């Protein structure tokens, strides 16, 4: 049953059943001519940074400046979009104005399957603003790296900063996989950001080593 603002509940079980994630290469092919800065996020970004697939991925996430989301949506005209948060789904038009909601799931209108999760992120023009701490900012050219095959992905220290909040087993595995591959500069930046956002996080003992 929908609530007055158009939301309806969705359980983790239902979400898991309905997710049929694309791969980064499929997403990159669809967005090849998209003019806005976007990048693969989450666990897939760690795999792209490390140069190989380490585990199964139950979804795929990309990030885009919030104001540029319509450019992303235009690349998928045959699909529909839902905004998700706090165990609820909203039709995109009903909740697009809410700045507290950033996750946007692409849905096949015929099968109901979800194929892509787009994070609509705060920004100031061409500068990314971290939604966990707005004092953390980066120009988009510094935020995004690209694989040899042309797939853009978030730099690993940003991915790990966001993974630190939940610190699930898969997040911890991604951290330990990426850490030895981080340059001294990236490790130091991750350590400084963790101190700001999660000052008691267990990863700090490793990033400071």
C-alpha positions as CSV (number, residue, x, y, z in Angstrom):
1,X,0.0,0.0,0.0
2,X,1.3,3.5,-0.9
3,X,1.6,6.3,1.6
4,X,0.1,9.7,1.0
5,X,3.5,11.0,-0.5
6,X,3.5,8.1,-3.0
7,X,6.0,5.9,-1.2
8,X,5.5,2.2,-0.7
9,X,7.5,-0.2,1.5
10,X,10.1,-2.5,0.0
11,X,11.8,-5.2,2.1
12,X,15.4,-6.4,1.7
13,X,14.0,-9.7,0.5
14,X,11.9,-8.2,-2.2
15,X,14.8,-5.9,-3.3
16,X,17.2,-8.9,-3.5
17,X,14.7,-10.9,-5.6
18,X,14.1,-8.1,-8.0
19,X,17.7,-7.0,-8.5
20,X,19.3,-8.1,-11.8
21,X,22.4,-5.9,-12.0
22,X,24.1,-5.0,-15.2
23,X,27.9,-5.1,-15.4
24,X,30.1,-1.9,-15.6
25,X,30.8,-2.6,-19.2
26,X,27.1,-2.6,-20.1
27,X,26.5,0.6,-18.2
28,X,29.5,2.3,-19.8
29,X,28.2,1.3,-23.3
30,X,24.8,2.8,-22.6
31,X,26.4,6.0,-21.3
32,X,29.2,6.3,-23.9
33,X,27.8,9.5,-25.3
34,X,26.6,11.0,-22.0
35,X,28.3,14.3,-21.5
36,X,28.1,14.5,-17.7
37,X,30.7,13.2,-15.2
38,X,29.6,9.8,-13.9
39,X,31.5,6.9,-12.3
40,X,31.0,3.4,-11.0
41,X,30.9,3.4,-7.2
42,X,30.7,0.7,-4.4
43,X,32.3,-2.7,-4.6
44,X,32.5,-2.7,-8.4
45,X,34.7,0.4,-8.2
46,X,37.1,-1.4,-6.0
47,X,37.3,-4.3,-8.5
48,X,37.9,-1.8,-11.4
49,X,40.7,-0.2,-9.3
50,X,42.2,-3.5,-8.5
51,X,41.9,-4.8,-12.0
52,X,39.8,-8.0,-11.4
53,X,36.6,-9.3,-10.1
54,X,36.9,-10.5,-6.5
55,X,33.3,-11.4,-5.6
56,X,29.8,-11.5,-6.8
57,X,27.9,-8.2,-6.8
58,X,24.2,-8.0,-5.9
59,X,23.8,-4.6,-7.5
60,X,25.7,-1.9,-9.4
61,X,26.0,1.7,-8.4
62,X,27.1,4.8,-10.2
63,X,27.5,8.4,-9.0
64,X,26.5,11.6,-10.9
65,X,26.2,15.3,-9.9
66,X,22.6,15.7,-8.7
67,X,21.7,18.4,-11.2
68,X,22.9,16.2,-14.1
69,X,20.7,13.2,-13.4
70,X,18.3,14.0,-16.2
71,X,21.2,13.5,-18.7
72,X,21.7,10.0,-17.2
73,X,17.9,9.2,-17.4
74,X,17.8,10.3,-21.0
75,X,20.2,7.5,-21.9
76,X,17.6,4.9,-20.8
77,X,14.3,6.1,-22.3
78,X,12.7,2.7,-22.2
79,X,13.1,2.3,-18.4
80,X,11.5,4.0,-15.4
81,X,13.1,5.3,-12.1
82,X,12.3,4.9,-8.5
83,X,13.9,6.7,-5.6
84,X,14.7,4.5,-2.6
85,X,15.4,5.2,1.1
86,X,14.5,4.0,4.5
87,X,12.9,0.9,3.2
88,X,10.5,2.7,0.8
89,X,10.2,3.3,-2.9
90,X,8.9,6.5,-4.5
91,X,8.2,7.2,-8.2
92,X,11.0,9.5,-9.3
93,X,8.7,12.5,-9.9
94,X,7.2,12.2,-6.4
95,X,10.5,12.5,-4.5
96,X,13.1,14.1,-6.9
97,X,13.0,17.3,-4.9
98,X,14.0,15.6,-1.6
99,X,17.7,16.3,-0.9
100,X,17.8,13.6,1.8
101,X,17.2,10.9,-0.7
102,X,19.9,10.1,-3.3
103,X,19.5,6.5,-4.4
104,X,17.7,6.2,-7.7
105,X,17.0,2.7,-9.1
106,X,16.5,2.0,-12.8
107,X,13.5,-0.4,-13.3
108,X,12.3,-2.4,-16.2
109,X,8.7,-1.4,-16.5
110,X,7.7,-4.9,-17.9
111,X,9.6,-7.2,-15.6
112,X,10.0,-5.0,-12.5
113,X,13.7,-5.9,-12.3
114,X,16.2,-3.3,-11.1
115,X,19.4,-3.0,-13.2
116,X,21.2,0.1,-11.9
117,X,21.4,2.3,-8.8
118,X,22.3,6.0,-9.5
119,X,23.6,8.1,-6.6
120,X,22.6,11.7,-7.2
121,X,25.3,13.5,-5.3
122,X,25.6,17.1,-4.0
123,X,28.0,19.3,-5.9
124,X,29.0,22.9,-6.5
125,X,29.3,23.2,-10.3
126,X,32.2,21.0,-11.2
127,X,33.2,20.2,-7.6
128,X,31.9,17.1,-5.8
129,X,30.7,17.6,-2.2
130,X,30.7,14.6,0.2
131,X,27.3,14.1,1.6
132,X,28.8,12.6,4.8
133,X,30.9,15.7,5.5
134,X,30.4,18.8,3.2
135,X,33.9,20.0,4.0
136,X,35.3,17.1,2.0
137,X,35.3,18.2,-1.7
138,X,37.1,17.3,-4.9
139,X,37.0,18.5,-8.5
140,X,35.4,15.9,-10.7
141,X,38.6,15.3,-12.6
142,X,40.3,14.3,-9.3
143,X,37.3,12.2,-8.2
144,X,37.1,9.9,-11.2
145,X,39.6,7.5,-12.7
146,X,39.2,5.4,-15.9
147,X,40.1,1.8,-16.7
148,X,42.1,1.0,-19.8
149,X,38.9,0.0,-21.5
150,X,37.3,3.4,-20.7
151,X,35.0,2.7,-17.7
152,X,35.0,5.6,-15.2
153,X,35.1,4.8,-11.5
154,X,35.4,6.6,-8.2
155,X,38.8,6.8,-6.6
156,X,39.3,4.1,-4.0
157,X,39.6,6.4,-1.0
158,X,36.2,7.9,-1.6
159,X,34.7,4.4,-2.1
160,X,36.2,3.2,1.2
161,X,35.1,6.3,3.1
162,X,31.5,5.5,2.2
163,X,31.9,1.8,2.9
164,X,33.2,2.5,6.3
165,X,29.8,3.5,7.6
166,X,28.2,0.0,7.3
167,X,31.5,-1.9,7.6
168,X,29.8,-5.2,6.5
169,X,32.0,-8.2,5.8
170,X,32.1,-7.4,2.1
171,X,33.1,-3.8,2.9
172,X,35.9,-5.0,5.2
173,X,37.0,-7.4,2.4
174,X,37.0,-4.6,-0.1
175,X,39.1,-2.4,2.3
176,X,41.7,-5.1,2.8
177,X,41.9,-5.8,-0.9
178,X,42.4,-2.1,-1.8
179,X,44.6,-1.0,1.0
180,X,47.9,-2.6,-0.3
181,X,47.3,-1.0,-3.7
182,X,46.8,2.6,-2.4
183,X,49.6,5.1,-2.9
184,X,50.9,6.9,0.1
185,X,49.0,9.9,-0.8
186,X,45.7,8.0,-1.2
187,X,46.2,6.2,2.1
188,X,46.9,9.4,3.9
189,X,43.8,11.0,2.4
190,X,41.6,8.1,3.4
191,X,43.1,8.2,6.9
192,X,42.4,11.9,7.3
193,X,38.8,11.5,6.0
194,X,38.1,8.6,8.3
195,X,39.3,10.7,11.2
196,X,36.8,13.4,10.2
197,X,33.8,11.2,9.6
198,X,34.4,8.0,11.6
199,X,37.0,8.9,14.2
200,X,36.7,5.6,16.1
201,X,36.7,3.3,13.0
202,X,38.9,0.2,13.3
203,X,40.3,0.8,9.8
204,X,42.2,3.8,11.1
205,X,44.8,1.6,12.7
206,X,45.6,0.1,9.3
207,X,45.5,3.3,7.2
208,X,48.0,5.0,9.7
209,X,50.5,2.1,9.5
